[in-house]
Amino acid sequence: MALYGYLLELVALKEREPGDDLISRLITERVATGEITRETASMNGNILLIAGHETTSNMIGLPPSPSCGTPRRRPASVTRTTRPSSRTPSRSSCAT
């Protein structure tokens, strides 16, 4: 319930002082016109918060792509006997 109360306060603040953010835009375009209530706007803020957290926490757990960065060196005694797969992503697909 504390998060819901915080989001209601945030909606009230953004109603008084809108900024360049999603919650302000939701308030000026939907709450001000009567399309949704302040309570619904705060619940939408809750959904956005949880969705952002979920996405971020899932991405943190993923290892970096093996094709990004410095390639691992093989010991001199190991030689490649097959050609690299054409399905291996190129360096250009790595985020910088």
Protein Blocks (a to p, Z undefined) as FASTA:
>chain_A
ZZmmmmmmmmmmmmmmccddfklmmmmmmmmnomacfklmmmmmmmmmmmmmmmmmmmmm
pccdfkgcjdddddfklccfbdcdfkbccfklpcZZ
